[in-house]
Amino acid sequence: MLLRVIKRHNRQCLCFSSVLSFSTTLAVGLLVFPDRYACAQNLDYSTFEKLFNEPITSSATGKPQRASELPTDIQVVTAEQIRTSGAQTLPEILRMVPGVDVRRYSVLGANVSIRGNDAAGGSRTLVLIDGRQVYLDGYNYTDWGALPVSIRDIRQIEVIRGPNSAVYGFNASGGVINIVTRDPQHENKNYVHVEGGSLNGFGGELVASHKFSDAFAAKLSLNGMRSDEYDRGSRRDVPAQTSNINAALELRGQLSPRVEWGLTGTIDQERNPFWLDIGSYFTSRPLSKSLEGRLAADTDWGLVEFRAYQNSFTNKITDNIAAFGTVIPIDFGYDLETTVAQLSDTISINNQNDLRLGVEYRYSSLSGAQASTKIGSESDMLAAGSAVWDYRILPKLTLTNAVRVDSLLVPSVRSPILSDSPAAAARHYIEPSFNSRIRYDAGDLGTFGLNAARGIQLPALFDFAPTTMLGPVAVINNPSLAPSTTINVGLNYSHNIKPLNGSLSIALFAQRTSDMLGTPFASNYAFIPPASLTMFPKNYNRVDDAGGEIRLEGKTDFNLHWDLSYAMASVRDPDKSSMINFQRQTPVNTVIGGFEYILGPVEFSAHARWQSHYQDVTADFSTLQLKNVKVKDFVTVNARVGWKIDKHFLLSLSGQQLGDSRLQETSGLRIDRRIIAGLTADF
């Protein structure tokens, strides 16, 4: 029977060729599915997760893999773990992943980094939603409060620790976070969730999806929240309330059994205090929109996929800064647009070799205005080619190589307000990147892996600005500014522990980043008394990192799931003169532990995270200098209890930051303890 199936699917159908790389078990499992599943272009996460009792992901190489087959520097956070966490925001979920550092500056505002080199306002972690970039490369950060995704609509979050530029391109030099939402073609999940609690908080989610036929499915997602901000104390640079509202509409369908299409549109409006890396809050009102189209065809030449999308992000930052006996008004607005087109072909050459070829074009533009007066605009154009080769040398020995070459052009541009200043010179960068992994399954001894990578980090688009004036600050163009490069090597090991019905995973790494880039503003800022303020983007020397993660998890026969992990990121930054010194800014040690327990209709869960001390910065506007602020080691404790009233209704009570009523996590606002009650209705 299996041979007949193989002959019937001897065409280069992606899903079946990918299944061959899973295991013989998965190939047998396909016998119970109709042909439309065997040749589906989109990965059916739900069906495969139920079949193997573990998550499935394609983030590592572009082809499906079981979570147990992944390197240990990749972790998948499942929908069940997200639900039982009781988290209201994505950073609250991510802070329970070892190797991920989260700084909360407000109810919605946070900075997330992976494996060190941590700093406010600058991130080397590429963030995606269903493969679409939401990372803002105009200033190299992610606005976590403006992501158009409903928490309970997330199928899984895939966290890739370490450089992955060869697979995902520029700006994945620290790691990748891919947020995967539910596919309406494979999951008809409909629900309403409402919640409220501390800080006069109130929010809700509505997700409605329906599969009208095999040829058409649709999903609408709406969510929003409003809350008082954390206790402001004597601060007057923080608004009293914060809020956001967003919507996403996704349409999916088939033009034929072998051709699928997708169309997605999103919009988000937010109001929150934005913590700039210079160590101060500014009132921020971003509006983000996106439109994406996808087409996938299962052809005789492999699975051909085309994707194109456009992101737009418009923001206005306002404040009044008192300095030297005068008030400096800040009224800065900017528009960032990114257009991306990607084409790939995934080919199963034979039972041992899979190949994925890809090309990408990207155009980004950034324009800024001070008090409605245009002060500058920049743009860049990128073209890239890539290849991922997966070679099963032996049944238990696999080699995966990915290479990519990026060509970036930054056109010459002149300041619109300083007509006498020279134009910024055009720049052209060509940068190769690679990821290479070898994995050996030693059976009862465990699974061993070795990996090496070269990652690339672009300067923020703002850093290419011509010499101009940004309010009272002189922005000086640096013609020698260049991308930074990261060379990373790592070892990983995983082992199933049958007495615990669990597993042990270990990932170790060492890396060196050359021509290090700082954060957009603080690293490049200088004050020369009595009144000279300048910004000069530049590369620094190098930064070395070493460390790793150890994670132990298990399940019991009485519905208890537990996990315990330790992560270390030791950073050596020899540039002690910079205010943004990554060695001081990165906590070295973290310990995370938690459990989920089900007792009939009642669910209990709790997680705790301890991290060691680090230094943040804050602005002293009386002297126009930045000051280091030591943040002591602290513990974060979150807990949740849920009661499943019946198959449609779930009542929950969550506690955030239970260990301290007002915790100092950063040099900004202290984080208040929060109690939140919620009701979810599935229909």
C-alpha positions in Angstrom: 0.0 0.0 0.0 2.8 2.4 0.9 4.6 1.7 -2.4 1.3 2.6 -4.3 1.1 5.8 -2.4 4.7 6.7 -3.3 4.1 6.0 -7.0 0.9 7.9 -7.0 2.7 10.9 -5.5 5.9 10.5 -7.5 5.2 14.0 -8.8 7.2 16.6 -7.0 4.5 17.4 -4.5 5.9 19.5 -1.7 4.0 18.1 1.1 4.8 14.5 0.3 8.5 15.2 -0.4 8.6 17.1 2.9 7.0 14.1 4.6 9.8 11.9 3.4 12.1 14.0 5.4 10.0 13.6 8.6 10.1 9.9 9.0 8.6 6.7 7.7 5.9 7.2 10.3 4.7 10.4 8.7 4.5 8.8 5.3 2.3 6.0 6.7 0.2 8.7 8.4 -0.5 10.2 5.0 -2.5 7.1 4.0 -5.3 8.3 6.3 -5.6 11.7 4.6 -7.2 12.5 1.3 -5.1 13.8 -1.6 -6.0 17.4 -1.0 -4.0 17.2 2.3 -1.1 15.3 0.7 -0.6 18.1 -1.9 -1.6 21.1 0.2 0.8 24.0 -0.4 0.2 25.4 3.1 1.4 23.5 6.1 -1.5 22.1 8.1 -0.1 22.7 11.6 -3.2 21.4 13.3 -3.4 18.1 11.6 0.3 17.2 11.9 0.4 18.4 15.5 -2.4 16.0 16.4 -0.8 13.2 14.4 2.6 13.5 16.1 1.6 15.0 19.4 4.2 17.8 18.9 4.5 21.0 17.0 5.5 21.2 13.3 7.5 24.1 11.8 9.1 25.1 8.6 11.1 28.1 10.1 14.4 26.3 10.3 14.9 25.5 6.6 11.7 26.4 4.8 10.4 22.8 4.8 8.3 21.1 7.5 10.0 19.5 10.5 8.9 18.0 13.8 9.8 20.0 16.9 11.8 17.0 18.2 13.9 17.1 15.0 14.9 20.7 15.4 18.2 22.0 16.7 18.0 22.9 20.4 18.6 26.6 19.6 15.0 26.6 18.1 12.0 26.6 20.5 8.3 26.4 19.6 5.8 28.0 22.0 2.5 26.2 21.4 -1.0 27.6 21.4 -1.7 25.7 24.6 1.3 27.2 26.4 0.2 30.7 25.2 -3.3 30.1 26.5 -2.3 28.8 29.9 0.3 31.6 30.4 -2.5 34.1 31.0 -0.3 36.7 29.1 -1.9 39.8 27.7 1.0 40.8 25.4 3.5 39.0 23.2 6.6 40.1 25.3 5.0 38.6 28.4 4.9 35.2 26.5 8.4 35.5 25.1 10.1 36.3 28.5 9.5 32.7 29.5 11.7 31.5 26.6 15.3 30.9 27.7 17.8 33.0 25.9 15.2 35.8 25.3 15.6 39.1 27.2 12.5 41.3 27.6 12.5 44.9 29.0 9.1 46.3 29.8 8.9 50.1 29.6 5.1 50.5 29.6 1.9 48.4 29.4 2.4 48.0 25.7 6.0 49.0 25.2 8.9 46.6 25.4 12.3 45.7 23.9 13.0 42.1 23.0 16.4 40.6 22.2 17.9 37.2 21.8 21.3 36.0 23.3 22.7 39.2 24.6 23.7 42.6 23.0 20.6 43.9 24.7 19.7 47.7 24.7 16.6 49.8 24.7 15.4 51.0 21.3 17.6 48.8 19.2 17.1 45.1 18.4 18.9 42.6 16.3 15.9 40.2 16.4 13.9 39.9 13.2 10.1 39.6 14.0 7.6 38.1 11.5 3.9 37.4 11.5 3.2 34.4 9.2 6.5 35.1 7.5 5.8 38.9 6.9 8.3 41.2 8.4 6.9 43.6 11.1 10.4 44.6 12.3 10.8 48.4 11.6 14.1 48.8 9.8 13.8 52.6 9.6 15.0 52.7 13.3 15.8 48.9 13.8 13.2 48.0 16.4 9.8 46.3 16.7 6.7 48.1 18.1 5.2 45.2 20.0 2.1 47.1 20.9 1.3 47.7 17.2 1.3 44.1 16.0 -2.0 43.2 14.4 -2.5 39.8 16.0 -4.9 38.4 18.5 -3.2 36.4 21.3 -5.6 33.5 21.2 -5.5 33.2 17.4 -1.8 32.3 17.5 -1.1 28.8 16.5 2.5 28.9 17.7 5.5 31.2 18.1 8.8 30.0 16.7 11.9 31.4 18.3 15.2 30.9 16.5 18.2 31.8 18.6 21.3 33.0 16.7 22.0 34.5 13.3 19.7 33.4 10.5 20.5 35.9 7.8 21.0 33.2 5.1 17.4 32.1 5.5 15.6 35.4 6.4 18.0 38.1 5.1 19.5 41.2 6.7 18.6 42.1 10.3 18.2 38.5 11.5 21.7 38.7 13.0 20.6 38.0 16.6 17.7 35.7 16.0 14.2 35.4 14.5 10.7 35.3 16.1 8.0 34.1 13.7 4.4 34.4 15.0 2.2 31.8 13.2 -1.6 32.5 13.3 -4.3 29.9 12.6 -5.0 29.1 8.9 -8.7 29.4 8.1 -8.3 26.7 5.4 -7.4 24.1 8.1 -8.9 25.5 11.4 -12.3 27.0 11.8 -11.8 28.6 15.2 -14.3 31.2 16.3 -14.3 32.9 19.7 -14.9 36.1 21.7 -12.7 37.0 24.6 -13.3 39.9 27.1 -11.1 40.8 30.0 -10.6 43.5 32.6 -8.8 44.2 35.8 -6.1 46.3 37.4 -5.1 49.8 36.1 -8.7 50.1 34.9 -7.8 47.8 32.1 -10.3 46.5 29.6 -9.8 44.6 26.4 -11.2 42.0 24.1 -10.7 39.8 21.0 -13.0 38.6 18.3 -12.0 36.0 15.7 -14.4 34.6 13.2 -13.2 32.2 10.5 -15.1 30.0 8.1 -14.3 27.6 5.3 -16.9 28.1 2.7 -15.5 25.4 0.4 -12.3 23.7 -0.5 -11.7 26.7 -2.8 -12.3 29.5 -0.3 -11.9 30.4 3.4 -11.9 33.6 5.3 -10.9 34.9 8.8 -11.6 38.2 10.5 -9.6 39.2 13.6 -10.4 42.2 15.8 -8.8 43.1 19.2 -8.1 46.1 21.3 -7.4 47.3 24.8 -7.4 50.4 27.0 -5.6 50.8 30.3 -4.1 53.3 32.7 -0.4 53.4 32.4 1.9 52.0 35.1 2.4 54.3 38.1 4.0 57.4 36.7 5.1 58.8 40.1 6.6 62.3 39.5 7.1 61.7 35.7 5.2 64.1 33.5 6.5 62.7 30.2 4.2 59.7 30.3 0.5 59.9 29.3 -2.1 58.7 31.8 -3.6 56.1 29.5 -2.5 53.7 26.8 -4.6 52.0 24.2 -4.5 50.1 20.9 -7.0 48.6 18.4 -6.3 46.5 15.4 -8.0 44.4 12.7 -6.8 41.7 10.2 -8.8 40.2 7.3 -7.4 37.0 5.7 -8.8 35.4 2.6 -7.5 32.0 1.4 -8.5 29.8 -1.5 -7.6 27.5 -4.4 -7.6 28.3 -8.1 -7.2 24.5 -8.7 -6.2 21.5 -6.5 -2.5 22.4 -7.1 -2.7 26.2 -7.0 -3.5 28.2 -3.8 -3.8 31.9 -3.2 -4.0 34.2 -0.2 -4.7 37.9 0.5 -4.3 39.5 3.9 -4.8 43.1 5.1 -4.1 44.6 8.5 -4.4 47.9 10.3 -3.4 49.0 13.8 -3.8 52.3 15.8 -1.9 52.8 19.1 -1.3 55.4 21.7 1.4 54.8 24.2 4.5 56.2 25.9 7.4 55.3 23.7 10.8 54.8 25.4 13.5 56.2 23.2 16.9 54.7 23.6 18.3 58.1 24.9 16.4 57.2 28.2 13.2 59.2 28.0 9.5 58.8 27.2 7.7 60.5 24.3 4.0 60.3 23.5 3.7 58.1 20.4 0.6 57.6 18.2 1.6 55.1 15.5 -0.6 53.9 12.7 0.5 50.8 10.9 -1.1 49.1 7.8 -0.2 46.2 5.6 -1.4 44.4 2.5 -0.1 41.0 1.4 -0.8 38.7 -1.5 0.5 35.1 -1.9 0.4 32.5 -4.6 1.6 28.9 -4.4 1.6 26.3 -7.2 2.6 22.6 -6.9 4.3 22.1 -10.3 6.5 19.5 -12.0 9.5 21.8 -11.0 8.7 21.8 -7.3 6.5 24.0 -5.1 6.7 27.5 -6.5 5.7 30.3 -4.1 5.3 34.0 -4.8 4.7 36.6 -2.0 4.4 40.3 -2.2 3.5 42.8 0.6 3.7 46.4 1.6 4.0 47.7 5.2 3.4 51.3 6.1 4.2 52.8 9.5 3.3 56.4 10.4 4.2 57.9 13.7 4.2 61.2 15.5 6.2 61.8 18.6 5.6 64.8 20.8 7.0 66.2 24.1 8.4 69.4 25.7 11.9 69.1 27.2 13.0 71.5 29.8 16.8 72.2 29.5 19.0 75.1 30.5 16.2 77.3 31.6 14.2 76.9 28.3 11.7 74.5 26.8 12.6 72.6 23.7 9.5 71.4 21.8 9.7 68.0 20.2 7.2 67.5 17.4 8.6 64.8 15.2 6.7 62.7 12.6 7.9 60.0 10.2 6.6 57.7 7.6 8.2 54.3 6.8 7.1 52.2 3.9 8.5 48.8 2.9 7.6 46.9 -0.2 8.8 43.3 -0.6 8.5 40.7 -3.4 9.7 37.1 -2.8 9.8 34.1 -5.2 10.9 30.6 -4.2 11.0 27.1 -5.5 11.2 24.1 -3.2 12.4 20.9 -5.0 12.6 17.3 -3.8 15.5 16.0 -5.9 15.4 12.5 -4.5 14.8 10.8 -1.1 18.1 12.3 0.2 18.1 15.8 -1.2 15.8 18.8 -1.0 16.6 22.2 -2.5 15.0 25.5 -2.0 15.9 28.4 -4.3 14.8 32.0 -3.7 15.1 35.6 -4.9 13.9 38.7 -3.1 13.4 42.4 -3.9 12.9 45.0 -1.3 12.4 48.8 -1.4 12.2 50.9 1.8 11.7 54.6 2.2 11.7 56.8 5.3 10.7 60.5 5.5 10.7 62.7 8.5 9.2 66.1 9.5 9.8 68.4 12.5 6.7 70.6 13.3 5.2 69.6 9.9 8.4 70.8 8.0 10.1 68.1 6.0 13.6 67.6 7.3 14.8 64.6 5.2 14.0 61.4 3.4 16.0 58.3 2.7 15.5 55.1 0.8 17.2 51.8 0.0 16.8 49.0 -2.6 17.8 45.4 -2.0 18.1 42.4 -4.3 19.0 39.0 -2.9 19.4 35.4 -4.0 19.4 32.4 -1.7 19.6 28.6 -1.6 18.9 26.0 1.1 20.1 22.5 0.6 18.9 19.7 2.9 21.0 16.5 2.5 20.2 13.3 4.4 23.6 11.7 4.3 22.4 8.7 6.3 19.0 7.9 7.8 20.3 9.5 11.1 22.8 12.0 9.7 21.5 15.2 8.1 23.4 18.2 6.7 21.6 21.5 6.0 23.4 24.4 4.3 21.9 27.8 3.5 23.6 30.6 1.6 22.4 34.0 0.6 23.9 37.1 -1.1 22.3 40.5 -0.5 23.0 43.6 -2.7 21.9 46.9 -1.1 21.9 50.2 -2.8 21.4 53.5 -0.9 20.9 56.4 -3.3 22.5 59.8 -2.9 20.2 62.2 -1.0 20.4 65.9 0.0 18.9 67.7 3.0 15.8 69.7 2.1 16.5 72.3 4.8 20.3 72.6 4.5 20.7 73.4 0.8 24.4 74.3 1.2 25.3 71.0 2.9 26.8 68.3 0.6 24.6 65.4 -0.5 25.1 62.1 1.2 27.0 59.8 -1.1 25.4 56.8 -2.7 26.4 53.5 -1.2 26.4 49.9 -2.4 26.9 46.9 -0.2 27.2 43.3 -1.3 27.2 40.9 1.7 27.1 37.1 1.8 25.7 35.1 4.7 25.4 31.4 5.5 23.9 28.9 7.9 25.3 25.4 8.2 24.1 22.6 10.5 24.9 19.0 10.8 22.7 16.7 13.0 23.2 13.2 14.1 20.6 11.0 15.9 22.5 8.6 18.1 19.4 6.8 19.3 19.4 6.2 23.1 22.4 8.4 23.5 20.6 11.4 22.2 20.9 13.8 19.2 24.0 15.9 18.6 24.3 19.0 16.4 26.9 21.4 15.2 26.2 24.7 13.5 28.0 27.7 12.1 26.6 31.0 10.7 27.4 34.4 9.3 24.8 37.0 10.0 24.4 40.6 8.7 22.9 43.6 10.5 22.1 46.7 8.5 22.3 50.2 9.9 18.9 51.7 10.5 17.6 53.6 7.4 17.6 56.7 9.6 21.4 56.4 9.9 21.8 57.0 6.1 20.3 60.5 6.5 22.1 63.4 4.9 23.6 66.1 7.1 20.6 68.0 8.4 18.9 69.4 11.4 16.5 67.4 13.6 15.0 70.2 15.8 18.0 71.4 17.9 20.1 68.4 17.0 22.6 68.4 14.1 22.5 65.0 12.3 25.9 64.4 10.5 26.1 61.9 7.7 28.8 59.3 8.0 30.0 58.1 4.5 32.0 55.2 6.0 29.0 53.6 7.9 28.8 49.9 7.1 26.7 46.8 8.0 27.9 44.7 11.0 28.8 41.0 10.6 28.4 38.3 13.1 30.2 34.9 13.0 28.6 32.3 15.2 29.4 28.7 16.1 27.3 26.4 18.3 26.8 23.0 19.7 23.5 21.4 20.6 22.3 18.2 22.3 18.9 16.7 23.1 18.0 13.6 24.9 14.7 12.0 25.9 14.4 11.0 29.5 11.9 8.2 29.7 11.5 8.0 33.5 10.4 11.7 33.5 8.4 11.4 30.3 10.4 14.4 29.3 13.5 15.7 27.6 16.8 17.6 28.1 18.1 20.1 25.6 21.4 22.0 25.7 22.6 24.7 23.3 26.0 26.4 23.5 27.2 29.3 21.4 30.1 31.7 20.8 30.1 34.6 18.4 31.9 37.7 17.4 30.3 40.8 15.9 32.6 43.1 13.9 31.8 46.7 13.0 29.1 46.7 15.7 26.2 49.1 15.3 24.8 50.9 18.3 21.2 52.0 18.9 19.7 54.6 16.6 20.1 57.7 18.9 21.9 57.1 22.2 25.0 55.5 20.8 25.4 58.3 18.2 24.5 61.2 20.4 27.0 63.8 21.7 26.6 67.0 23.7 29.4 69.6 23.6 28.8 72.5 26.1 27.5 75.0 26.0 24.8 74.1 23.5 26.0 71.9 20.7 24.0 68.7 20.1 25.1 66.2 17.4 24.2 62.8 16.1 26.9 60.9 14.2 26.1 57.3 13.3 29.2 55.1 13.4 30.5 51.5 13.6 32.2 50.4 16.8 35.0 47.9 17.2 33.7 44.4 18.0 31.6 42.6 20.6 32.1 39.0 21.7 29.3 36.8 23.1 29.3 33.3 24.6 26.8 31.3 26.5 23.9 29.0 26.0 20.6 27.5 27.3 19.8 24.3 29.2 16.1 23.2 29.4 14.5 20.3 31.1 10.8 19.5 30.7 8.5 16.7 31.5 4.9 15.4 31.8 3.3 13.2 34.4 0.4 10.7 34.2 -1.8 13.1 36.3 -1.8 16.0 33.8 1.1 18.0 35.1 3.5 19.5 32.6 6.6 21.2 34.0 9.7 22.9 32.7 13.0 24.4 34.1 15.7 26.3 32.2 18.8 28.3 32.6 20.4 30.7 30.1 23.6 32.6 30.1 24.8 35.4 27.8 28.3 36.7 28.6 29.1 39.7 26.6 32.5 41.4 26.2 32.3 44.9 24.8 35.7 46.7 24.9 34.3 50.1 24.1 33.8 51.4 27.7 33.4 55.0 26.6 30.0 54.4 24.9 26.9 55.0 27.0 25.3 52.0 25.2 27.9 49.4 26.3 26.4 46.0 25.5 28.4 44.3 28.3 26.8 46.5 30.9 23.4 46.4 29.2 23.0 42.6 29.1 21.9 40.5 32.1 24.3 37.5 32.2 22.1 34.9 33.9 18.4 33.9 33.9 16.5 31.0 35.4 13.0 30.2 34.3 10.6 27.6 35.8 6.9 26.8 35.5 4.1 24.3 35.4 0.6 23.6 34.0 -1.8 21.3 35.8 -5.2 20.2 34.7 -7.7 18.8 37.3 -11.0 18.1 35.5 -12.4 21.4 34.3 -9.9 23.4 36.3 -6.5 24.6 35.0 -3.6 25.8 37.1 -0.4 27.3 35.8 2.5 29.5 37.1 5.8 30.6 35.8 8.7 32.4 37.5 11.7 34.1 36.0 14.8 35.4 37.7 17.4 37.5 36.0 20.7 39.0 37.1 21.5 42.7 37.3 22.3 45.0 34.3 22.6 48.7 33.5 20.0 50.8 31.7 20.3 54.5 30.8 18.2 57.5 31.5 18.4 61.1 30.2 19.4 64.0 32.4 18.0 67.0 30.5 19.5 69.4 33.1 22.9 68.6 31.7 21.9 66.9 28.3 23.8 63.8 29.3 22.9 60.2 29.7 23.3 58.4 33.0 23.8 54.8 33.8 21.1 53.2 36.1 21.8 49.9 37.7 18.8 47.6 37.7 19.2 45.0 40.4 18.4 41.3 39.9 14.7 40.6 40.2 12.1 37.8 40.0 8.9 37.9 37.9 6.1 35.6 38.9 2.9 35.1 36.8 0.0 32.7 37.6 -3.3 31.7 36.2 -6.4 29.6 37.1 -9.0 28.7 34.5 -12.4 27.0 34.8 -13.9 25.4 31.8 -17.6 25.9 32.5 -18.6 23.8 29.5 -17.3 23.1 26.0 -18.0 26.7 24.9 -17.1 28.9 27.9 -13.8 29.4 29.8 -13.4 31.7 32.9 -9.9 32.7 33.9 -8.1 34.8 36.5 -4.5 35.8 35.8 -1.9 37.5 38.0 1.0 39.4 36.5 4.1 40.3 38.5 2.8 38.7 41.7 6.2 38.8 43.5 6.4 42.6 43.9 3.7 45.3 43.8 5.9 47.7 41.9 9.0 46.2 40.3 11.9 48.1 38.8 12.8 46.2 35.6 14.3 49.1 33.7 15.3 52.8 34.3 11.7 53.7 33.2 8.4 53.1 34.9 8.1 50.6 37.7 5.9 47.6 36.7 2.7 47.3 38.7 1.2 44.1 39.9 -1.9 43.3 37.8 -4.9 41.0 38.3 -7.0 40.3 35.3 -10.2 38.3 34.9 -11.3 37.0 31.5 -14.1 35.1 29.8 -13.7 33.2 26.5 -16.6 31.9 24.4 -15.8 29.5 21.6 -18.5 29.0 19.0 
